[in-house]
Amino acid sequence: MRLTQTLNSASFRLTAAYAGLFALSVGLLAVVTYFSVTRELSREFHARIFSESAALEADYNSGGVRQVIRAISDRQRGRLADGLDFTLYDNAGHHLFGDLPIVTCTRGWTTLKGPPDGDEAPGQQEQLGVYITPLPKGLCLLVGDDWGEVANYGTVILKTFAWVFLLSLTLAVAGGVLLSSEFLKRIEAITRTLEAIIEGDIRRRVPRRSAPDDLDRLAATLNRMLDRTNSLTESLKHLSNDIAHDLRTPLGRLRRQLDTARLRALTPAECQEVIEKSVGELDDILGMFSAILRVAQIESGSRRSGFQHVCLSNLVADICETFGPAFEDDGHILSHQIEPDLWINGDQELITLSLANLLENASTHTPANSSITVCLRKARGGVELDVSDDGPGVPEGERKRIFQRFYRLETSRTTAGNGLGLSIVAAVADLHAAEIDAADNHPGLKVAILFPAA
């Protein structure tokens, strides 16, 4: 079963395809090498014999038969012939030198069989390539050499490439089986982990190796996805509990008001008062659901496609001017420190909503005569927006939690609101790939958002 999986795996098929391509390349290289080498050996073979024939013909023209026989003897005695066979005979068929068979004396190339010289297979004769040179007075000169050596070189080349081909193919297939087996082990580990998660063990994660590779990066990506999914699941669970908890109070008040109206005979004025209170409770509930939907829309990332080049300096200045009179009426002091010409890529409407929520949060949770400062400046390679106050602040252990949905400090539960304002701010920051942080302002709270620079 395991071998069948290995042979059917994508990695083995890829290795087999590569091995086939390599084998084809070796075959083509063998053919090219064979023809190149044999053609060059043939050229040298024929050039050498032709050169000897021309030299001996020149010796005959200058000194006759004796000169030719002496030149051949000198070549063989001094091993200048280097294995060449020489034969000289007259028109009567008498051999004056050598013992090659007599042929029709027409200038050109021919092939003859000769006695074996030791490099042939048993029972085979030597195959000679011979050049025929007619000489005056009916003489004929034959100069030849073992043509089988050239053919043997080609055979050796083909055999060598055949062994290389078989060895390479064997190693490629064996390597493909081993690599595919290792690949399948890691794929099975990923599969077992995902199956365990499907069965309910959501804490399981894909095992990773110390040496990073493609599968290890895939495992890291899967683990991050599982962490994110687990985080969203936990968030959804808490969200459901928080919605139920926060709806209980306004719905309970609404039920009591309606029960009172149902059980008592109310005057028209009292009935109008109950209706107005009930409508107010319903408006609060609808407002909470609108805020939840707004957070969900922001977190979906769909607004990112509409990002534009935004001058944050002008936008923050306009918002501070808009909120200034309302802050003065509430007895707060709003000031701002804004560096000019700071730009980011983002959604202007959501940034406006985020800053408005920060200002409203600061105004709601600080006493009268408190100072609230908005600061915009370059920082850490980006643009930092700070909203700080000198109010009571937030305990250190709860500063990270104030950005969670429906989370409210115990000291803030008597104030209006549903605990979603800062969660919207956090969602907007995440949409813009910005860092958000809450810190002690000594005294008070400072919320800082670091946007990437445009």
N, C-alpha and C positions, 0 to 999 in steps of 0.2 A: 504493500500500500504506500509506504513511504517512498519507494523507488518510483512508483507510478506518479505520485505527486511531484517528485523531483523532475521527472522527465516532462511533465506537463506544465512546469512552472515557467513563468515569463523569463526568469534569469537564465534557465537552461536553454530555452529557445533562442534567446539573444546570443548566448555563448555558442550554440550550434550554428547559428547564422554567421557569426563572426568567424568560426572555424571553417565553415564552407567558403566564405569569402577569402580567407587566408589560403585555403587549399587551391582555390581557383587562381589566386595570385602566384602561388608556387608553381602551378602547372604552366601558366603563361610565361613565368620567368624561365622555367626549364626549356620550353620551346624556343624562346628567344635566344637563350644561352647556347642551346644545341646548334641552332642554325648559324649563329654568329661564330662560334668556335670552329665548327666544321667548314664553314665557308672560308675562314681565315687560314685554317690548316690546308685546305684544298688549294688556295691561292699560293701559299708557300711551297706546297708539294710540286705543283705544276711549274712554278717559277724556277725552282731549283733544278728540276730535270731539264727544262728548256734551256737554262743557262749552260748546263754541262754539255748538252747536245750542240749548242751554238759554238762553244769553245772547241769541242772536238772537230766540228766541221771546219773551223778556222785552221786547226792544226793540219787537217788533211789538205786543205787548199795550199798551205805553205810548205808541207813536207811529204805529202803522200801517205801511203798506207803505213809505212814504217813509223812515221811521226805520230799517227793516230794510235797505233798499238803501243808505242813507247809512252805516250801521254796517259793512256788508260792504265798501263802497268805502274807508272809512277804514282798515279792517284791511289791505286789499290795498295801499293807498297807503303806509301806515306799516309794511308787511311784518310786521304782527302775525299775519297768517294763517299765515305760515311754510309756504307750499306747499299750503294747504288749497284744495279746490275747492268753490265755492258755486253753487247754482242755486236760483232761485225762479220758479215758474210757477203759472198759474191753472188752474181746472178745465176750461178750454177748450183747454188744451195750449199756451198762448202763454207763451214764456219772458220773464219780466220781468227776470231777471238770470241770467247763466251759460249754459252750453251742455250740461250733462249730460243724458243721455237721460231721457225722461219715464217714470216707473214708477207703479205703483198706490200711491196715497198712503195707506199704512198705517204707523203709527208703528213703527219698528224698524230693524233692520240689513239691508242687502242688499249685493250685490257687482255692480259695473258695470264695463264696459270703456270706457276713455277713450283719447284720443289719446296717443301716446308723448311722454314729457317728457325723453327723453335717456338714461335709465338702464336701458332695456330692450334686449334683443337685437334685432338688425335684423328687421323684419317683425312684431314683436310689439307689442301695444297695452298701455297702462297698465292695471293691475288696481287698481280702487278699492274701498276699503271705505267705504260710505256709510250715514249715519244719516238716516232719513226723519222729518220732523216736520210733521204736518198743522197748518195755520193756519186761523183763521176765514175765512169768505167764500170757501171753496174753494181757498185758496192752499196750496201745498206747498213746503216748504223742504228742500233736500238739502245736506248738508255731508259731504264725503268727503276721503280722502287716499290716497296711493299705498300699497296694502297689500303690494305687491311688495317694498318696502324691508325690511319685517319678515321676509319669506321669504328675502330675500337675506342678511340677517344670519345666519339659521340655516344657510344653505348655506356661508357663509364659515366659520362655526364648524366644520362637519363637514369641510370641505376642510382647514382648519388642523390639526384633530386627525388627519386621514388622513395628512398629511405627517409629523406628529410620530410617528405610529404606524409608518410605513414607515422613517423615519430611525432611530428607536429600535430597531426589529427588526433592521435592517441592522447597526447598531453592535453590538447584542447578539450576533448570530451571528458577526460578524467577531471580536469580542472573545473569544467562546467558542472559536473555532478557534485564535486565538493563545494563549490561556491553556492550552487543552488540549494544544497542541503543546509548550509549555514544560513542562507537567506531565508529558507522556509522556517528554520527554528525561530528566527526573530519575528517573522510574520505570525507564527503560531503564538508567540508570547504576546504580541499586540492583540491578536484575536481573542485569546483567553482573557486578557484584561478587559477588553470591551464587552465580552459576554458576561463576565462577572459584574460589570457595572450595570448591564441590562437587567441582570437578575436582582439588583438592588444594592450591591456593594459599591456605593458611589464614592467611597474613599480610595478605591484602588487606582493606581496609576501605572502607566506603561513603563517597564524597566528600561533604563538607559545604560549605555556603555561609556567607559572613560574616554575612548577615542571617538571623536565626533565624525559622523559620516551622514549620508542622506537619510538612512533609516533612523539614526539617532536624532537628527533634526526633525524628522517626522514625529518621533516619539515625544520630543520636547513640545512641538506644536500641539499634538493631541493632548498632552498633559495640561498645557495652558488653556486649551479649549475646555477640558473637563473641569479645571479650576474655575473658569469663568462660568460654565454651566452650573456648577455647584453653588457658586456665589449668587447667581441669578435665582436659582431655586430657593436658596435660603432667604434671599431678599423678598421673593414672592411670598414665601411662607410668613415672614415677618410682616410684609405688607398686608396680607389678609388678616392677620391678627390685629394689626394696628388699625385697619379700617373698621373692623368689628368693634374694637375698643373705643375708637373715637366717635363712631356713630351711635354708640349706646347712650351717651349722655344727651345729645340733642334729640334723638328719637324718643328717649324717656321723657324729656321735658315736653315734647310735642304731644305724647300720649297723655300725660297728666293734664295738659291744658285742654285737650279735646274731651277727656273724661269729665273734667270739671264743667265744661260747656254742655256735655250731654246729660249730666246728672242734676245740674242746677238750672233753674229758670232765670236766664240772664236778660238783663235789659239790653236794648239795642246798642247802647254805648259799650257795655261790658262785652257783648258779642263781637263788636267791632274790634275791641282791644285784643280779644283772644285770637281773632283772625289775623290781626297784624303781627302778633307774637308768633303765631304758627307760620305765617309767611316768612318772617325773619329767620326762624329755625330752618325752614326748607331752603332759604337762600344760602344759609351757611353750609348746609349739606351739599347743595348744588355747587357752591364755590369750591368745596373740598374736592368733589369729583372732577371739576374743571381743572383744578391744580394737578390732580393725579394724572389726568389725560395729557396735560401740558408736559409733565415730567416724562411720561411714556413716549410722547412724540419727540421730545428732545433726545432722549436716550436711543431712539431708533436710528438716529443719524441721517434721517431723510432731509433735514434742513441743511446738511453740509454741502449739498449740490448747489445751493444758492448763495454760497459764500462770495463776498465781494471785498474789494479794497476799501477799508474803513479807516478814516482819520479818527483815531480814538481820542486825541486831544480835544478836537472840536465837539465830539459827541459827549464826553464827560463834562466839559464846560457847560454845554447846553442843559444837561440833566441837573447839574448843581444849581444853575440859575432858576430852573423850573421848580425845584424843591425848596429853594431858599425861603420864600415867603411862608410856606406851610410850616417849616421848621421854626421860624420866628414866632408864628402864632402859637405853637406848642411849647414855646419857652426854651427851644434848643438853639445852639449856635452852630451853623454849618459853614465850614471854610474849605478851601481847596487849594492845592498846590499842583499845577499841571504844567509839565514840560510841553512845549509846542511841537507840532509836526511829527507826532508819533502815529505810525500806521500799523494795522494788522489786517489779516485776512479773516473775515468772519461774517456773522449775521448781525446786522445793526439792531434789529428789533429784539433779538434775544439778549444781546449785550445790554441794551437799555432796560429790559425786564430784570436782568440779573443785578445791575447796579441799583435799580429802584427797590428791589427786595432787600438788598444790603442796607440801604438808607432807611427803609421802613423798619427793618429789624433793629437797627441801632436806635432809632427814635422810640420804638415801642418799649425797649428793655433798658432804657437809661432814664434817670430822673430829670426833672426840669432843670434848666441852666447847665445841662451837660454840653460839652463840646464834641462835635463830630467832624472829622477831617477826611477829605478825599484827596488822595495823593496819586499822581500818575507820573512815572519816570522810567527811564531806561535802566534795566538791571539784568545782570547775568545773561546777556545776549538776547534779551527779549524786552517786553514792555510789561511793567508791573503796576497793577491797580490795587491800591490799599484803601480800605475804609476802616477807620479807627475811631474809638470813642474813649471817654474817661469815666464810664459808668462802672457798675459792679463787676463786669467781666464774667468769664466762664472758668470754672475749676479746670485744672490741667487735665485731669482724667476724663473729662467730658468734651474736650474741644474737638476731637475727631468725630464724636457721635452727633454733634449738632447738625451735620450735613446729611444725616439719615432721615428718611421720610417719617413724619409724625413724631420725631423725637423732640421733647420739650423738657427743659429744666424744671425741677420742682418749684422753683421760685417764679416760673413763668406760666404755670398752669392756670392762674387766675386771670391772665391777660387774654385779649382776643387773639385769635389765630388758630391754625390747624397744624403747625409744625412742618409745613411743606415749603416755606419760603426759601430757606437755605438749601434744601434738597434740589430746588430748581436752579439755584446758583451753582451747585456742584455739577448738575447735569449739563448746564451751559458751558462750564469750564471744561468738562470732559469732552464735549462736542468740539471744542476749539483746541483740543490737545494742550490745554493749559493746566498748570499746577495751582492747586488751591490749598491754603493753609490758614489755620486759626492760631493766633499767638497772644501772649499777654502783652498789653500795651502799657502796663505800669502807671496808673491803673487803667482798667478797662480791657476791651477786646480789640484786636486788630485782625481783620480778614484780608489776606493778600492773594491776588490772582496774577500769576505770571503767564502772559500770553507769548507765544512765539512771534518774533518780529516778522513783518511782511518781507 
